[in-house]
Amino acid sequence: MIGLPGTAPEADTCSRAGCREAATWRIDWRNPRIHTDGRTKTWLACDEHVEYLQGFLEARSFPVAVSAFAGDAAGSAAADSGSSPAAGEAAS
């Protein structure tokens, strides 16, 4: 998840650059060129950005699975801090 410069990212917030909404969706994905079959990354998304983030990954032919996010601690821990979209790539 992305935080503002000099601040820590908030837990369970949307991974879309600049969004501070609560996450309601979990997007698990893998870059097959660099990740082994067992390794996935997780982004969290709010209702407004779930389609955008899913499309961002699918446009790159990454395997993507979208599921509801319950806001549990396991889901937060699964979201890699380094797996959020780069501000320049995902910001509109």
Secondary structure, DSSP 4 states (H G I P E B T S, - for coil): ----TTSPPPTTB--STT--SBP-EEEEE--TTTS-TT--EEEEE-TTTHHHHHHHHHTTT--EEEEE----HHHHHHS-TT-SPPHHHH--
